[in-house]
């Protein structure tokens, strides 16, 4: 299943400054790790996870209410089951 990125993939790249452990940075450079690419990929994962957490928190009551309704009344297709 392919998910849409949680950001505008056409947005311009912006330079930024980050502070990183010096030895870790040295090792990453010696291994030719593209820091921008690694940071961007990890940020995508973190943003997606945080957005998912927020959505679940914001919608938890509605999901609980729906589950209660289904437990009491079943789902709309119960009368159509052929198995």
Steps between C-alpha positions, in 0.01 A plus 500: 500500500645835395429802719510862399792685655395710802644815339517694174759314293523797262602748770844656464788362703606731781849512648512452875754460776500199728727399783635147484749306709838570342621141491171380355521768232858403417404135465195580286713712267768230475225253403370747241156518666285776351390680815228704329345190347515302825355786705218560251407131485497468878298821538241358259465196725481706819247748357282216369511323839415818691215584261364146546521535881318834488229364268441200726482721810260743331277220370514253788159598643331464160658157450391389848147628434487315167627177659233529770234554233618193305503287814139598572360512148736309272617639168278606211587190293413240766169420329672437165759242607494187284751298702 
